[in-house]
Amino acid sequence: MRDYHTYCLSWKEKMFGLFLTIGSAGTISWLFYRNFYGMAGAVPLYFLIQKLLKGYLQRRQKQEMLFQFREMLQMIATALKAGYAMENAFSEGWKEYEGLYGKNTIMGQEFSNINYQAQCNVPLEQLIDELAGRSGLEEVINFSQVFGFAKRSGGDMMKIFQSTVEKIRQKWEVEREIETVVTAKRTEQRIMDLVPVGILFYVGAASPEFLAPLYGNLLGASVMTVCLFGYGGAFLLSEKILDITV
């Protein structure tokens, strides 16, 4: 089964990263150096863009997994409340989840595998523990620990499921509130990221003589390289500042 600690880009995502790299490298080469020798920097730029893209997609994947896990637990809890035994409640919860969200979601596939192995007499606590280890989600890990202990000692399973669902819901709401507040700042950041590029493009097109001393000589190239690294550092710092996790 998949290990969700690392994100593997699909070929479409890799191609998107490649096109983004070529476009960025070409823009940088023209704006900062007025030649295409700067395209040599496309290789390290590709790895940087790939890293940023992986980070973004992995965060989004974990958010989706947490939402799906909450929904699955809610449906299993409903089956338990209806009087099903634990193994049957997992099966009924998965069927209801599949009807709403389909079988191709991450948690849909994971719980399909859990139900299959549970029918082969593999303990549920072992299967949940394996999922928790691969997921990298704190909420799944905590649930796995409590579920395993309660399964062995006969704890109140309904309370455990409902408590986990409520905690995930509260975290989800906090993240949504933070995202609402940060969205405006993130939009401002995107605009500020484009301002230096827009100024260079405008001045270079409207009054090229102002920037002419910076091109075609070693000193000018050195100055523009320092500016480029300063711009790149400011971009990465702004991304780090707005990367708020709960």
C-alpha positions as CSV (number, residue, x, y, z in Angstrom):
1,M,0.0,0.0,0.0
2,R,1.0,3.6,-0.5
3,D,3.2,5.6,1.9
4,Y,1.7,9.1,2.2
5,H,4.7,10.7,3.9
6,T,6.1,11.6,0.5
7,Y,4.2,12.8,-2.6
8,C,4.9,11.3,-6.0
9,L,4.1,13.6,-8.9
10,S,2.1,12.2,-11.7
11,W,3.4,12.6,-15.3
12,K,0.9,15.4,-15.9
13,E,2.1,17.2,-12.8
14,K,5.7,16.7,-13.9
15,M,4.9,18.1,-17.3
16,F,3.2,21.1,-15.7
17,G,6.3,21.7,-13.6
18,L,8.4,21.4,-16.7
19,F,6.4,24.0,-18.7
20,L,6.3,26.3,-15.6
21,T,10.1,26.0,-15.4
22,I,10.7,26.7,-19.1
23,G,8.4,29.7,-18.9
24,S,10.0,31.1,-15.7
25,A,13.5,30.5,-17.0
26,G,12.8,32.2,-20.3
27,T,11.2,35.2,-18.5
28,I,14.2,35.5,-16.2
29,S,16.7,35.2,-19.0
30,W,15.1,38.0,-21.0
31,L,14.2,40.4,-18.1
32,F,17.5,40.1,-16.2
33,Y,20.1,39.3,-18.9
34,R,18.5,40.1,-22.3
35,N,19.9,36.8,-23.6
36,F,19.1,33.1,-23.2
37,Y,22.3,32.1,-21.5
38,G,20.3,32.3,-18.3
39,M,18.3,29.3,-19.5
40,A,21.2,27.3,-18.0
41,G,19.6,28.0,-14.6
42,A,16.5,26.1,-15.6
43,V,17.8,22.8,-14.2
44,P,18.1,24.0,-10.5
45,L,14.9,26.1,-11.0
46,Y,13.1,22.9,-12.1
47,F,14.0,21.1,-8.9
48,L,12.9,24.2,-6.8
49,I,9.6,24.4,-8.6
50,Q,9.1,20.6,-8.3
51,K,9.7,20.9,-4.5
52,L,7.2,23.7,-4.1
53,L,4.7,21.9,-6.3
54,K,5.1,18.7,-4.2
55,G,4.7,20.6,-1.0
56,Y,1.5,22.2,-2.2
57,L,0.0,19.0,-3.5
58,Q,0.9,17.0,-0.4
59,R,-0.7,19.6,1.9
60,R,-3.9,19.4,-0.3
61,Q,-3.8,15.6,-0.3
62,K,-3.5,15.5,3.5
63,Q,-6.5,17.9,3.9
64,E,-8.5,15.6,1.6
65,M,-7.5,12.5,3.5
66,L,-8.4,14.0,6.8
67,F,-11.9,15.0,5.5
68,Q,-12.4,11.6,4.0
69,F,-11.3,9.9,7.2
70,R,-13.7,11.9,9.2
71,E,-16.6,11.1,6.9
72,M,-15.7,7.4,7.1
73,L,-15.6,7.4,10.9
74,Q,-18.9,9.2,11.0
75,M,-20.5,6.5,8.8
76,I,-19.0,3.7,10.8
77,A,-20.3,5.3,14.0
78,T,-23.8,5.4,12.5
79,A,-23.6,1.7,11.7
80,L,-22.4,0.9,15.3
81,K,-25.3,2.9,16.6
82,A,-27.6,0.8,14.4
83,G,-26.4,-2.3,16.2
84,Y,-23.8,-3.7,13.9
85,A,-20.7,-5.5,15.2
86,M,-17.4,-3.7,14.7
87,E,-16.3,-5.6,11.6
88,N,-19.7,-5.3,10.0
89,A,-19.9,-1.6,10.9
90,F,-16.7,-1.0,9.0
91,S,-18.2,-2.8,6.0
92,E,-21.5,-1.0,6.1
93,G,-19.7,2.4,6.7
94,W,-17.5,1.8,3.6
95,K,-20.6,0.9,1.5
96,E,-22.3,4.1,2.5
97,Y,-19.1,6.1,1.9
98,E,-18.7,4.5,-1.5
99,G,-22.2,5.5,-2.5
100,L,-21.5,9.2,-1.6
101,Y,-17.9,9.7,-2.7
102,G,-17.0,6.8,-4.9
103,K,-14.4,4.1,-4.6
104,N,-11.5,5.9,-6.1
105,T,-10.8,8.3,-3.2
106,I,-7.8,7.6,-1.0
107,M,-9.7,6.6,2.1
108,G,-12.2,4.7,0.0
109,Q,-9.4,2.5,-1.3
110,E,-7.8,2.2,2.1
111,F,-11.0,1.1,3.9
112,S,-11.8,-1.3,1.0
113,N,-8.5,-3.0,1.7
114,I,-9.1,-2.9,5.5
115,N,-12.5,-4.6,5.0
116,Y,-11.0,-7.2,2.7
117,Q,-8.2,-8.1,5.1
118,A,-10.6,-8.1,8.1
119,Q,-12.6,-10.8,6.3
120,C,-9.3,-12.8,6.2
121,N,-9.2,-12.6,10.0
122,V,-6.6,-9.8,10.2
123,P,-7.3,-7.8,13.4
124,L,-8.9,-4.4,12.7
125,E,-6.6,-2.6,15.2
126,Q,-3.5,-3.9,13.3
127,L,-5.0,-2.7,10.0
128,I,-5.8,0.8,11.4
129,D,-2.4,1.0,13.0
130,E,-0.8,0.3,9.6
131,L,-2.9,3.0,7.9
132,A,-1.9,5.4,10.7
133,G,1.8,4.7,10.1
134,R,1.5,5.3,6.4
135,S,-0.8,8.3,6.5
136,G,1.4,10.7,8.5
137,L,-1.8,12.3,10.0
138,E,-1.7,13.0,13.7
139,E,-5.4,12.5,14.0
140,V,-5.3,9.0,12.4
141,I,-2.3,8.0,14.6
142,N,-4.1,9.2,17.8
143,F,-7.3,7.3,16.8
144,S,-5.3,4.2,16.0
145,Q,-3.8,4.2,19.5
146,V,-7.1,4.7,21.3
147,F,-8.9,2.3,19.1
148,G,-6.4,-0.5,19.7
149,F,-6.4,0.0,23.4
150,A,-10.3,0.2,23.6
151,K,-10.6,-2.9,21.3
152,R,-8.4,-5.0,23.7
153,S,-10.0,-3.6,26.9
154,G,-13.6,-3.2,25.8
155,G,-13.9,0.6,25.8
156,D,-16.8,2.7,24.6
157,M,-16.3,2.6,20.8
158,M,-19.2,4.9,20.0
159,K,-17.6,7.6,22.2
160,I,-14.2,7.1,20.7
161,F,-15.5,7.5,17.1
162,Q,-17.7,10.5,17.9
163,S,-14.9,12.2,19.9
164,T,-12.4,11.7,17.0
165,V,-15.0,13.0,14.4
166,E,-15.6,16.1,16.6
167,K,-11.9,16.8,17.0
168,I,-11.3,16.5,13.3
169,R,-14.3,18.8,12.6
170,Q,-13.0,21.4,15.0
171,K,-9.5,21.3,13.4
172,W,-11.2,21.6,9.9
173,E,-13.2,24.7,11.0
174,V,-10.0,26.3,12.4
175,E,-8.1,25.7,9.2
176,R,-11.0,27.1,7.2
177,E,-11.1,30.3,9.4
178,I,-7.3,30.7,9.0
179,E,-7.5,30.2,5.3
180,T,-10.3,32.8,5.0
181,V,-8.1,35.4,6.9
182,V,-4.9,34.5,5.0
183,T,-6.5,34.5,1.5
184,A,-6.5,38.3,1.3
185,K,-2.8,38.4,2.4
186,R,-1.9,35.7,0.0
187,T,-3.5,37.6,-2.9
188,E,-1.5,40.7,-1.8
189,Q,1.6,38.5,-1.8
190,R,1.0,37.3,-5.4
191,I,0.6,40.9,-6.6
192,M,3.8,42.0,-4.8
193,D,5.6,39.0,-6.3
194,L,4.7,40.2,-9.8
195,V,5.5,43.9,-9.2
196,P,9.3,43.7,-9.8
197,V,8.7,41.6,-12.9
198,G,6.1,44.1,-14.1
199,I,8.4,47.1,-13.5
200,L,11.3,45.5,-15.4
201,F,9.1,44.6,-18.3
202,Y,7.5,48.0,-18.5
203,V,10.7,50.0,-18.2
204,G,12.5,47.6,-20.6
205,A,9.7,48.0,-23.2
206,A,9.0,51.7,-22.7
207,S,12.4,53.1,-22.0
208,P,15.1,50.5,-22.8
209,E,17.9,53.1,-22.5
210,F,17.4,53.2,-18.7
211,L,18.3,49.6,-18.3
212,A,20.8,49.3,-21.2
213,P,23.9,49.7,-18.9
214,L,22.9,46.6,-17.0
215,Y,23.0,44.3,-20.0
216,G,25.9,43.0,-22.1
217,N,28.6,43.5,-19.5
218,L,29.9,41.6,-16.4
219,L,29.2,44.3,-13.9
220,G,25.6,44.7,-15.0
221,A,25.1,40.9,-15.1
222,S,26.5,40.7,-11.5
223,V,24.1,43.4,-10.3
224,M,21.1,41.8,-11.9
225,T,22.1,38.4,-10.5
226,V,22.2,39.8,-6.9
227,C,18.8,41.4,-7.6
228,L,17.5,38.0,-8.9
229,F,18.7,36.2,-5.8
230,G,17.2,38.8,-3.5
231,Y,13.9,38.6,-5.4
232,G,14.0,34.8,-5.1
233,G,14.8,34.9,-1.4
234,A,11.9,37.3,-0.7
235,F,9.5,35.1,-2.7
236,L,10.5,32.0,-0.6
237,L,10.3,33.9,2.6
238,S,6.8,35.2,1.9
239,E,5.7,31.6,1.1
240,K,7.1,30.4,4.4
241,I,5.4,33.2,6.3
242,L,2.0,32.4,4.9
243,D,2.4,28.6,5.3
244,I,0.3,28.3,8.5
245,T,-0.4,24.9,9.8
246,V,-2.7,23.9,12.7
